[in-house]
Amino acid sequence: MTAVSGHLVVGEANVAQSDVVRRQTPSQLVPFLAMIAVIGGGVVLSGELGLRTFGSNSFLGWLAFFVGAILSGVLGTTLYQKMWLASFKKRFKELNGGLELPLRVVVEEDQLVIATGGLQSLIAWDAIGELFEAKGYWFVHVHGLMYVIPRRCLGSADDERQFISAIVSRMSAAAVARSEAARQLAA
């Protein structure tokens, strides 16, 4: 049996966004209004400055308007995401008393066991669709759900290789074919 332990910090991987959004629906009004205000204000300001400065018949006026509108859209959505994540972390901490959850991942002969914060998922090997790495995390894709394993929990590079090899050796051939990074690491 192969196992790893560590902590998964809530919100750091943001993989179950639809569930989080549904859970946070009542508290999304303020971030949404802030985003709309930034985008709307940016569009109006860029239109006023661009079109008044260069004239409504000028290419530069319209260019300034569109560039300003795009920048305000980027700023507005960034603000929304930051406020949304802060809102989620605050609510989770209020409900559960903290943002760090104990994480344990166990590779067994007939299943992968992932236990996080008192919840335990038993995943049959043929249910795994893909295992991939992104930005310091390994993601186990199972029927539309993503399970997150922070790389920091895997120890050294050799420990990580052994752990990923143990998983890859038990996955279906189709899942292994889709899991290029895991397959390469396990080789």
Contact map, one row per residue, 1 for C-alpha under 8 A:
1110000000000000000000000000000000000000000000000000000000000000000000000000000000000000000000000000000001111000000000000000000000000000000000000000000000000000000000000000000000000000000
1111000000000000000000000000000000000000000000000000000000000000000000000000000000000000000000000000000001110000000000000000000000000000000000000000000000000000001001000000000000000000000
1111100000000000000000000000000000000000000000000000000000000000000000000000000000000000000000000000000111100000000000000000000000000000000000000000000000000000001000000000000000000000000
0111110000000000000000000000000000000000000000000000000000000000000000000000000000000000000000000000000111000000000000000000000000000000000000000000000011000000000000000000000000000000000
0011111000000000000000000000000000000000000000000000000000000000000000000000000000000000000000000000011110000000000000000000000000000000000000000000000011000000000000000000000000000000000
0001111100000000000000000000000000000000000000000000000000000000000000000000000000000000000000000000011100000000000000000000000000000000000000000000000110000000000000000000000000000000000
0000111110000000000000000000000000000000000000000000000000000000000000000000000000000000000000000001111000000000000000000000000000000000000000000000010010000000000000000000000000000000000
0000011111010000000000000000000000000000000000000000000000000000000000000000000000000000000000000001111000000000000100000000000000000000000000000001110000000000000000000000000000000000000
0000001111110000000000000000000000000000000000000000000000000000000000000000000000000000000000000011100000000000000000000000000000000000000000000000000000000000000000000000000000000000000
0000000111111100000000000000000000000000000000000000000000000000000000000000000000000000100000000011100000000000000000000000000000000000000000000000000000000000000000000000000000000000000
0000000011111100000000000000000000000000000000000000000000000000000000000000000000001001100000000000000000000000000000000000000000000000000000000000000000000000000000000000000000000000000
0000000111111100000000000000000000000000000000000000000000000000000000000000000000000000000000000000000000000000000000000000000000000000000000000000000000000000000000000000000000000000000
0000000001111110000000000000000000000000000000000000000000000000000000000000000000000000000000000000000000000000000000000000000000000000100000000001000000000000000000000000000000000000000
0000000001111111100000000000000000000000000000000000000000000000000000000000000000000000000000000000000000000000000000000000000000000000000000000000000000000000000000000000000000000000000
0000000000001111100000000000000000000000000000000000000000000000000000000000000000000000000000000000000000000000000000000000000000000000000000000101000000000000000000000000000000000000000
0000000000000111111100000000000000000000000000000000000000000000000000000000000000000000000000000000000000000000000000000000000000000000000000001100000000000000000000000000000000000000000
0000000000000111111110000000000000000000000000000000000000000000000000000000000000000000000000000000000000000000000000000000000000000000000000000000000000000000000000000000000000000000000
0000000000000001111111000000000000000000000000000000000000000000000000000000000000000000000000000000000000000000000000000000000000000000000000000000000000000000000000000000000000000000000
0000000000000001111111100000000000000000000000000000000000000000000000000000000000000000000000000000000000000000000000000000000000000000000000000000000000000000000000000000000000000000000
0000000000000001111111110000000000000000000000000000000000000000000000000000000000000001000000000000000000000000000000000000000000000000000000000000000000000000000000000000000000000000000
0000000000000000111111111000000000000000000000000000000000000000000000000000000000000000000000000000000000000000000000000000000000000000000000000000000000000000000000000000000000000000000
0000000000000000011111111000000000000000000000000000000000000000000000000000000000000000000000000000000000000000000000000000000000000000000000000000000000000000000000000000000000000000000
0000000000000000001111111000000000000000000000000000000000000000000000000000000000000000000000000000000000000000000000000000000000000000000000000000000000000000000000000000000000000000000
0000000000000000000111111111000000000000000000000000000000000000000000000000000000000001000000000000000000000000000000000000000000000000000000000000000000000000000000000000000000000000000
0000000000000000000011111111100000000000000000000000000000000000000000000000000000000000000000000000000000000000000000000000000000000000000000000000000000000000000000000000000000000000000
0000000000000000000000011111100000000000000000000000000000000000000000000000000000000000000000000000000000000000000000000000000000000000000000000000000000000000000000000000000000000000000
0000000000000000000000011111110000000000000000000000000000000000000000000000000000000010000000000000000000000000000000000000000000000000000000000000000000000000000000000000000000000000000
0000000000000000000000011111111100000000000000000000000000000000000000000000000000010000000000000000000000000000000000000000000000000000000000000000000000000000000000000000000000000000000
0000000000000000000000001111111110000000000000000000000000000000000000000000000000000000000000000000000000000000000000000000000000000000000000000000000000000000000000000000000000000000000
0000000000000000000000000011111111000000000000000000000000000000000000000000000000000000000000000000000000000000000000000000000000000000000000000000000000000000000000000000000000000000000
0000000000000000000000000001111111100000000000000000000000000000000000000000001110110000000000000000000000000000000000000000000000000000000000000000000000000000000000000000000000000000000
0000000000000000000000000001111111110000000000000000000000000000000000000000000100000000000000000000000000000000000000000000000000000000000000000000000000000000000000000000000000000000000
0000000000000000000000000000111111111000000000000000000000000000000000000000000000000000000000000000000000000000000000000000000000000000000000000000000000000000000000000000000000000000000
0000000000000000000000000000011111111100000000000000000000000000000000000001001100000000000000000000000000000000000000000000000000000000000000000000000000000000000000000000000000000000000
0000000000000000000000000000001111111110000000000000000000000000000000000001101100000000000000000000000000000000000000000000000000000000000000000000000000000000000000000000000000000000000
0000000000000000000000000000000111111111000000000000000000000000000000000001000000000000000000000000000000000000000000000000000000000000000000000000000000000000000000000000000000000000000
0000000000000000000000000000000011111111100000000000000000000000000000000001000000000000000000000000000000000000000000000000000000000000000000000000000000000000000000000000000000000000000
0000000000000000000000000000000001111111110000000000000000000000000000011011000000000000000000000000000000000000000000000000000000000000000000000000000000000000000000000000000000000000000
0000000000000000000000000000000000111111111000000000000000000000000010011011000000000000000000000000000000000000000000000000000000000000000000000000000000000000000000000000000000000000000
0000000000000000000000000000000000011111111100000000000000000000000000010000000000000000000000000000000000000000000000000000000000000000000000000000000000000000000000000000000000000000000
0000000000000000000000000000000000001111111110000000000000000000000000010000000000000000000000000000000000000000000000000000000000000000000000000000000000000000000000000000000000000000000
0000000000000000000000000000000000000111111111000000000000000000000110111000000000000000000000000000000000000000000000000000000000000000000000000000000000000000000000000000000000000000000
0000000000000000000000000000000000000011111111100000000000000000100110010000000000000000000000000000000000000000000000000000000000000000000000000000000000000000000000000000000000000000000
0000000000000000000000000000000000000001111111110000000000000000000000000000000000000000000000000000000000000000000000000000000000000000000000000000000000000000000000000000000000000000000
0000000000000000000000000000000000000000111111111000000000000000000100000000000000000000000000000000000000000000000000000000000000000000000000000000000000000000000000000000000000000000000
0000000000000000000000000000000000000000011111111110000000000001111110000000000000000000000000000000000000000000000000000000000000000000000000000000000000000000000000000000000000000000000
0000000000000000000000000000000000000000001111111111000000001101100100000000000000000000000000000000000000000000000000000000000000000000000000000000000000000000000000000000000000000000000
0000000000000000000000000000000000000000000111111111100000000000100000000000000000000000000000000000000000000000000000000000000000000000000000000000000000000000000000000000000000000000000
0000000000000000000000000000000000000000000011111111100000000001100000000000000000000000000000000000000000000000000000000000000000000000000000000000000000000000000000000000000000000000000
0000000000000000000000000000000000000000000001111111111000011111100000000000000000000000000000000000000000000000000000000000000000000000000000000000000000000000000000000000000000000000000
0000000000000000000000000000000000000000000001111111111101001101100000000000000000000000000000000000000000000000000000000000000000000000000000000000000000000000000000000000000000000000000
0000000000000000000000000000000000000000000000111111111100001000000000000000000000000000000000000000000000000000000000000000000000000000000000000000000000000000000000000000000000000000000
0000000000000000000000000000000000000000000000011111111000001000000000000000000000000000000000000000000000000000000000000000000000000000000000000000000000000000000000000000000000000000000
0000000000000000000000000000000000000000000000000111111101011000000000000000000000000000000000000000000000000000000000000000000000000000000000000000000000000000000000000000000000000000000
0000000000000000000000000000000000000000000000000111111111001000000000000000000000000000000000000000000000000000000000000000000000000000000000000000000000000000000000000000000000000000000
0000000000000000000000000000000000000000000000000011011111001100000000000000000000000000000000000000000000000000000000000000000000000000000000000000000000000000000000000000000000000000000
0000000000000000000000000000000000000000000000000000001111101000000000000000000000000000000000000000000000000000000000000000000000000000000000000000000000000000000000000000000000000000000
0000000000000000000000000000000000000000000000000010011111111100000000000000000000000000000000000000000000000000000000000000000000000000000000000000000000000000000000000000000000000000000
0000000000000000000000000000000000000000000000000000000011111110000000000000000000000000000000000000000000000000000000000000000000000000000000000000000000000000000000000000000000000000000
0000000000000000000000000000000000000000000000000100010001111111000000000000000000000000000000000000000000000000000000000000000000000000000000000000000000000000000000000000000000000000000
0000000000000000000000000000000000000000000000100111111111111111100000000000000000000000000000000000000000000000000000000000000000000000000000000000000000000000000000000000000000000000000
0000000000000000000000000000000000000000000000100110000101111111110000000000000000000000000000000000000000000000000000000000000000000000000000000000000000000000000000000000000000000000000
0000000000000000000000000000000000000000000000000100000000111111111000000000000000000000000000000000000000000000000000000000000000000000000000000000000000000000000000000000000000000000000
0000000000000000000000000000000000000000000001101110000000011111111100000000000000000000000000000000000000000000000000000000000000000000000000000000000000000000000000000000000000000000000
0000000000000000000000000000000000000000001001111110000000001111111110000000000000000000000000000000000000000000000000000000000000000000000000000000000000000000000000000000000000000000000
0000000000000000000000000000000000000000000001000000000000000111111111000000000000000000000000000000000000000000000000000000000000000000000000000000000000000000000000000000000000000000000
0000000000000000000000000000000000000000000001000000000000000011111111100000000000000000000000000000000000000000000000000000000000000000000000000000000000000000000000000000000000000000000
0000000000000000000000000000000000000000011011100000000000000001111111110000000000000000000000000000000000000000000000000000000000000000000000000000000000000000000000000000000000000000000
0000000000000000000000000000000000000010011001000000000000000000111111111000000000000000000000000000000000000000000000000000000000000000000000000000000000000000000000000000000000000000000
0000000000000000000000000000000000000000000000000000000000000000011111111100000000000000000000000000000000000000000000000000000000000000000000000000000000000000000000000000000000000000000
0000000000000000000000000000000000000000010000000000000000000000001111111110000000000000000000000000000000000000000000000000000000000000000000000000000000000000000000000000000000000000000
0000000000000000000000000000000000000111111000000000000000000000000111111111000000000000000000000000000000000000000000000000000000000000000000000000000000000000000000000000000000000000000
0000000000000000000000000000000000000110010000000000000000000000000011111111100000000000000000000000000000000000000000000000000000000000000000000000000000000000000000000000000000000000000
0000000000000000000000000000000000000000000000000000000000000000000001111111110000000000000000000000000000000000000000000000000000000000000000000000000000000000000000000000000000000000000
0000000000000000000000000000000000000110000000000000000000000000000000111111111000000000000000000000000000000000000000000000000000000000000000000000000000000000000000000000000000000000000
0000000000000000000000000000000001111110000000000000000000000000000000011111111100000000000000000000000000000000000000000000000000000000000000000000000000000000000000000000000000000000000
0000000000000000000000000000000000100000000000000000000000000000000000001111111110000000000000000000000000000000000000000000000000000000000000000000000000000000000000000000000000000000000
0000000000000000000000000000000000000000000000000000000000000000000000000111111111000000000000000000000000000000000000000000000000000000000000000000000000000000000000000000000000000000000
0000000000000000000000000000001001100000000000000000000000000000000000000011111111100000000000000000000000000000000000000000000000000000000000000000000000000000000000000000000000000000000
0000000000000000000000000000001101100000000000000000000000000000000000000001111111110000000000000000000000000000000000000000000000000000000000000000000000000000000000000000000000000000000
0000000000000000000000000000001000000000000000000000000000000000000000000000111111111000000000000000000000000000000000000000000000000000000000000000000000000000000000000000000000000000000
0000000000000000000000000000000000000000000000000000000000000000000000000000011111111100000000000000000000000000000000000000000000000000000000000000000000000000000000000000000000000000000
0000000000000000000000000000001000000000000000000000000000000000000000000000001111111110000000000000000000000000000000000000000000000000000000000000000000000000000000000000000000000000000
0000000000000000000000000001001000000000000000000000000000000000000000000000000111111111000000000000000000000000000000000000000000000000000000000000000000000000000000000000000000000000000
0000000000100000000000000000000000000000000000000000000000000000000000000000000011111111100000000000000000000000000000000000000000000000000000000000000000000000000000000000000000000000000
0000000000000000000000000000000000000000000000000000000000000000000000000000000001111111110000000000000000000000000000000000000000000000000000000000000000000000000000000000000000000000000
0000000000000000000000000010000000000000000000000000000000000000000000000000000000111111111000000000000000000000000000000000000000000000000000000000000000000000000000000000000000000000000
0000000000100000000100010000000000000000000000000000000000000000000000000000000000011111111100000000000000000000000000000000000000000000000000000000000000000000000000000000000000000000000
0000000001100000000000000000000000000000000000000000000000000000000000000000000000001111111110000010000000000000000000000000000000000000000000000000000000000000000000000000000000000000000
0000000000000000000000000000000000000000000000000000000000000000000000000000000000000111111111000000000000000000000000000000000000000000000000000000000000000000000000000000000000000000000
0000000000000000000000000000000000000000000000000000000000000000000000000000000000000011111111100000000000000000000000000000000000000000000000000000000000000000000000000000000000000000000
0000000000000000000000000000000000000000000000000000000000000000000000000000000000000001111111111110000000000000000000000000000000000000000000000000000000000000000000000000000000000000000
0000000000000000000000000000000000000000000000000000000000000000000000000000000000000000111111111110000000000000000000000000000000000000000000000000000000000000000000000000000000000000000
0000000000000000000000000000000000000000000000000000000000000000000000000000000000000000011111111100000000000000000000000000000000000000000000000000000000000000000000000000000000000000000
0000000000000000000000000000000000000000000000000000000000000000000000000000000000000000001111111000000000000000000000000000000000000000000000000000000000000000000000000000000000000000000
0000000000000000000000000000000000000000000000000000000000000000000000000000000000000000000111111110000000000000000000000000000000000000000000000000000000000000000000000000000000000000000
0000000000000000000000000000000000000000000000000000000000000000000000000000000000000000000111111110000000000000000000000000000000000000000000000000000000000000000000000000000000000000000
0000000000000000000000000000000000000000000000000000000000000000000000000000000000000000000111011111100000000000000000000000000000000000000000000000000000000000000000000000000000000000000
0000000011000000000000000000000000000000000000000000000000000000000000000000000000000000100110011111100000000000000000000000000000000000000000000000000000000000000000000000000000000000000
0000001111000000000000000000000000000000000000000000000000000000000000000000000000000000000000000111110000000000000000000000000000000000000000000000000000000000000000000000000000000000000
0000001111000000000000000000000000000000000000000000000000000000000000000000000000000000000000000111111000000000000110000000000000000000000000000000000000000000000000000000000000000000000
0000111100000000000000000000000000000000000000000000000000000000000000000000000000000000000000000001111100000000001110000000000000000000000000000000000000000000000000000000000000000000000
0000111100000000000000000000000000000000000000000000000000000000000000000000000000000000000000000000111110000000011110000000000000000000000000000000000000000000000000000000000000000000000
0011110000000000000000000000000000000000000000000000000000000000000000000000000000000000000000000000011111000000111100000000000000000000000000000000000000000000000000000000000000000000000
0011100000000000000000000000000000000000000000000000000000000000000000000000000000000000000000000000001111100001111000000000000000000000000000000000100000000000000000000000000000000000000
1111000000000000000000000000000000000000000000000000000000000000000000000000000000000000000000000000000111110001110000000000000000000000000000000000000000000000000000000000000000000000000
1110000000000000000000000000000000000000000000000000000000000000000000000000000000000000000000000000000011111011100000000000000000000000000000000000000000000000000001100000000000000000000
1100000000000000000000000000000000000000000000000000000000000000000000000000000000000000000000000000000001111111100000000000000000000000000000000000000000000000000000000000000000000000000
1000000000000000000000000000000000000000000000000000000000000000000000000000000000000000000000000000000000111110000000000000000000000000000000000000000000000000000000000100000000000000000
0000000000000000000000000000000000000000000000000000000000000000000000000000000000000000000000000000000000011111000000000001100000000000000000000000000000000000000000000000000000000000000
0000000000000000000000000000000000000000000000000000000000000000000000000000000000000000000000000000000000111111100000000111100000000000000000000000000000000000000000000000000000000000000
0000000000000000000000000000000000000000000000000000000000000000000000000000000000000000000000000000000011110111110000000111100000000000000000000000000000000000000000100000000000000000000
0000000000000000000000000000000000000000000000000000000000000000000000000000000000000000000000000000000111110011111000011110000000000000000000000000000000000000000000000000000000000000000
0000000000000000000000000000000000000000000000000000000000000000000000000000000000000000000000000000001111000001111100011110000000000000000000000010000000000000000000000000000000000000000
0000000000000000000000000000000000000000000000000000000000000000000000000000000000000000000000000000011110000000111111111000000000000000000000000000000000000000000000000000000000000000000
0000000100000000000000000000000000000000000000000000000000000000000000000000000000000000000000000000111100000000011111110000000000000000000000000000000000000000000000000000000000000000000
0000000000000000000000000000000000000000000000000000000000000000000000000000000000000000000000000000111000000000001111100000000000000000000000000000000000000000000000000000000000000000000
0000000000000000000000000000000000000000000000000000000000000000000000000000000000000000000000000000000000000000001111110000000000000000000000000000000000000000000000000000000000000000000
0000000000000000000000000000000000000000000000000000000000000000000000000000000000000000000000000000000000000000001111111000000000000000000000000000000000000000000000000000000000000000000
0000000000000000000000000000000000000000000000000000000000000000000000000000000000000000000000000000000000000000111101111100000000000000000000000000000000000000000000000000000000000000000
0000000000000000000000000000000000000000000000000000000000000000000000000000000000000000000000000000000000000000111000111110000000000000000000000000000000000000000000000000000000000000000
0000000000000000000000000000000000000000000000000000000000000000000000000000000000000000000000000000000000000011110000011111000000000000000000000000000000000000000000000000000000000000000
0000000000000000000000000000000000000000000000000000000000000000000000000000000000000000000000000000000000000011110000001111101100000000000001000000000000000000000000000000000000000000000
0000000000000000000000000000000000000000000000000000000000000000000000000000000000000000000000000000000000000111000000000111111100000000000000000000000000000000000000000000000000000000000
0000000000000000000000000000000000000000000000000000000000000000000000000000000000000000000000000000000000000111000000000011111100000000000000000000000000000000000000000111000000000000000
0000000000000000000000000000000000000000000000000000000000000000000000000000000000000000000000000000000000000000000000000001111110000000000000000000000000000000000000000011000000000000000
0000000000000000000000000000000000000000000000000000000000000000000000000000000000000000000000000000000000000000000000000011111110000000000001100000000000000000000000000000000000000000000
0000000000000000000000000000000000000000000000000000000000000000000000000000000000000000000000000000000000000000000000000011111111100000000111100000000000000000000000000011001000000000000
0000000000000000000000000000000000000000000000000000000000000000000000000000000000000000000000000000000000000000000000000000011111100000000111100000000000000000000000000000011001000000000
0000000000000000000000000000000000000000000000000000000000000000000000000000000000000000000000000000000000000000000000000000000111110000001111000000000000000000000000000000001101100000000
0000000000000000000000000000000000000000000000000000000000000000000000000000000000000000000000000000000000000000000000000000000111111000011110000000000000000000000000000000001101100100000
0000000000000000000000000000000000000000000000000000000000000000000000000000000000000000000000000000000000000000000000000000000001111100011100000000000000000000000000000000000000111100000
0000000000000000000000000000000000000000000000000000000000000000000000000000000000000000000000000000000000000000000000000000000000111111111000000000000000000000000000000000000000001100000
0000000000000000000000000000000000000000000000000000000000000000000000000000000000000000000000000000000000000000000000000000000000011111111000000000000000000000000000000000000000000000000
0000000000000000000000000000000000000000000000000000000000000000000000000000000000000000000000000000000000000000000000000000000000001111100000000000000000000000000000000000000000000000000
0000000000000000000000000000000000000000000000000000000000000000000000000000000000000000000000000000000000000000000000000000000000001111110000000000011100000000000000000000000000000000000
0000000000001000000000000000000000000000000000000000000000000000000000000000000000000000000000000000000000000000000000000000000000001111111000000001111000000000000000000000000000000000000
0000000000000000000000000000000000000000000000000000000000000000000000000000000000000000000000000000000000000000000000000000000000111101111100000001111000000000000000000000000000000000000
0000000000000000000000000000000000000000000000000000000000000000000000000000000000000000000000000000000000000000000000000000000001111100111110000111100000000000000000000000000000000000000
0000000000000000000000000000000000000000000000000000000000000000000000000000000000000000000000000000000000000000000000000000000111110000011111000111100000000000000000000000000000000000000
0000000000000000000000000000000000000000000000000000000000000000000000000000000000000000000000000000000000000000000000000000000111100000001111111110000000000000000000000000000000000000000
0000000000000000000000000000000000000000000000000000000000000000000000000000000000000000000000000000000000000000000000000010001111000000000111111110000000000000000000000000000000000000000
0000000000000000000000000000000000000000000000000000000000000000000000000000000000000000000000000000000000000000000000000000001110000000000011111000000000000000000000000000000000000000000
0000000000000000000000000000000000000000000000000000000000000000000000000000000000000000000000000000000000000000000000000000000000000000000011111100000000000000000000000000000000000000000
0000000000000001000000000000000000000000000000000000000000000000000000000000000000000000000000000000000000000000000000000000000000000000000011111110000000000000000000000000000000000000000
0000000000000011000000000000000000000000000000000000000000000000000000000000000000000000000000000000000000000000000000000000000000000000001111011111000000000000000000000000000000000000000
0000000000000000000000000000000000000000000000000000000000000000000000000000000000000000000000000000000000000000010000000000000000000000001111001111100000000000000000000000000000000000000
0000000100001010000000000000000000000000000000000000000000000000000000000000000000000000000000000000000000000000000000000000000000000000111100000111110000000000000000000000000000000000000
0000000100000000000000000000000000000000000000000000000000000000000000000000000000000000000000000000000010000000000000000000000000000000111100000011111010000000000000000000000000000000000
0000001100000000000000000000000000000000000000000000000000000000000000000000000000000000000000000000000000000000000000000000000000000001110000000001111111000000000000000000000000000000000
0000000000000000000000000000000000000000000000000000000000000000000000000000000000000000000000000000000000000000000000000000000000000001110000000000111111100001000000000000000000000000000
0000010000000000000000000000000000000000000000000000000000000000000000000000000000000000000000000000000000000000000000000000000000000001000000000000011111100000000000000000000000000000000
0001111000000000000000000000000000000000000000000000000000000000000000000000000000000000000000000000000000000000000000000000000000000000000000000000111111100000000000000000000000000000000
0001100000000000000000000000000000000000000000000000000000000000000000000000000000000000000000000000000000000000000000000000000000000000000000000000011111111011001000000000000000000000000
0000000000000000000000000000000000000000000000000000000000000000000000000000000000000000000000000000000000000000000000000000000000000000000000000000001111111011000000000000000000000000000
0000000000000000000000000000000000000000000000000000000000000000000000000000000000000000000000000000000000000000000000000000000000000000000000000000000001111111000000000000000000000000000
0000000000000000000000000000000000000000000000000000000000000000000000000000000000000000000000000000000000000000000000000000000000000000000000000000000001111111100000000000000000000000000
0000000000000000000000000000000000000000000000000000000000000000000000000000000000000000000000000000000000000000000000000000000000000000000000000000000000011111110000000000000000000000000
0000000000000000000000000000000000000000000000000000000000000000000000000000000000000000000000000000000000000000000000000000000000000000000000000000000001111111111000000000000000000000000
0000000000000000000000000000000000000000000000000000000000000000000000000000000000000000000000000000000000000000000000000000000000000000000000000000001001111111111100000000000000000000000
0000000000000000000000000000000000000000000000000000000000000000000000000000000000000000000000000000000000000000000000000000000000000000000000000000000000001111111110000000000000000000110
0000000000000000000000000000000000000000000000000000000000000000000000000000000000000000000000000000000000000000000000000000000000000000000000000000000000000111111111000000000000000000010
0110000000000000000000000000000000000000000000000000000000000000000000000000000000000000000000000000000000000000000000000000000000000000000000000000000001000011111111100000000000000000000
0000000000000000000000000000000000000000000000000000000000000000000000000000000000000000000000000000000000000000000000000000000000000000000000000000000000000001111111110000000000000100110
0000000000000000000000000000000000000000000000000000000000000000000000000000000000000000000000000000000000000000000000000000000000000000000000000000000000000000111111111000000000000110111
0100000000000000000000000000000000000000000000000000000000000000000000000000000000000000000000000000000000100000000000000000000000000000000000000000000000000000011111111100000000000000000
0000000000000000000000000000000000000000000000000000000000000000000000000000000000000000000000000000000000100001000000000000000000000000000000000000000000000000001111111110000000000000000
0000000000000000000000000000000000000000000000000000000000000000000000000000000000000000000000000000000000000000000000000000000000000000000000000000000000000000000111111110000100000110010
0000000000000000000000000000000000000000000000000000000000000000000000000000000000000000000000000000000000000000000000000000000000000000000000000000000000000000000011111110000000000000000
0000000000000000000000000000000000000000000000000000000000000000000000000000000000000000000000000000000000001000000000000000100000000000000000000000000000000000000001111111000000000000000
0000000000000000000000000000000000000000000000000000000000000000000000000000000000000000000000000000000000000000000000000000110100000000000000000000000000000000000000111111101100000000000
0000000000000000000000000000000000000000000000000000000000000000000000000000000000000000000000000000000000000000000000000000110100000000000000000000000000000000000000000111111100000000000
0000000000000000000000000000000000000000000000000000000000000000000000000000000000000000000000000000000000000000000000000000000000000000000000000000000000000000000000000011111110000000000
0000000000000000000000000000000000000000000000000000000000000000000000000000000000000000000000000000000000000000000000000000000010000000000000000000000000000000000000000001111111000000000
0000000000000000000000000000000000000000000000000000000000000000000000000000000000000000000000000000000000000000000000000000000111100000000000000000000000000000000000000011111111100000000
0000000000000000000000000000000000000000000000000000000000000000000000000000000000000000000000000000000000000000000000000000000001100000000000000000000000000000000000010011111111110110000
0000000000000000000000000000000000000000000000000000000000000000000000000000000000000000000000000000000000000000000000000000000000000000000000000000000000000000000000000000111111110010000
0000000000000000000000000000000000000000000000000000000000000000000000000000000000000000000000000000000000000000000000000000000011100000000000000000000000000000000000000000011111110000000
0000000000000000000000000000000000000000000000000000000000000000000000000000000000000000000000000000000000000000000000000000000001110000000000000000000000000000000000000000001111111110000
0000000000000000000000000000000000000000000000000000000000000000000000000000000000000000000000000000000000000000000000000000000000010000000000000000000000000000000000000000000111111111000
0000000000000000000000000000000000000000000000000000000000000000000000000000000000000000000000000000000000000000000000000000000000011000000000000000000000000000000000000000000000111111100
0000000000000000000000000000000000000000000000000000000000000000000000000000000000000000000000000000000000000000000000000000000000111000000000000000000000000000000110010000000100111111110
0000000000000000000000000000000000000000000000000000000000000000000000000000000000000000000000000000000000000000000000000000000000000000000000000000000000000000000010010000000110111111111
0000000000000000000000000000000000000000000000000000000000000000000000000000000000000000000000000000000000000000000000000000000000000000000000000000000000000000000000000000000000011111111
0000000000000000000000000000000000000000000000000000000000000000000000000000000000000000000000000000000000000000000000000000000000000000000000000000000000000000100110000000000000001111111
0000000000000000000000000000000000000000000000000000000000000000000000000000000000000000000000000000000000000000000000000000000000000000000000000000000000000000110110010000000000000111111
0000000000000000000000000000000000000000000000000000000000000000000000000000000000000000000000000000000000000000000000000000000000000000000000000000000000000000000010000000000000000011111
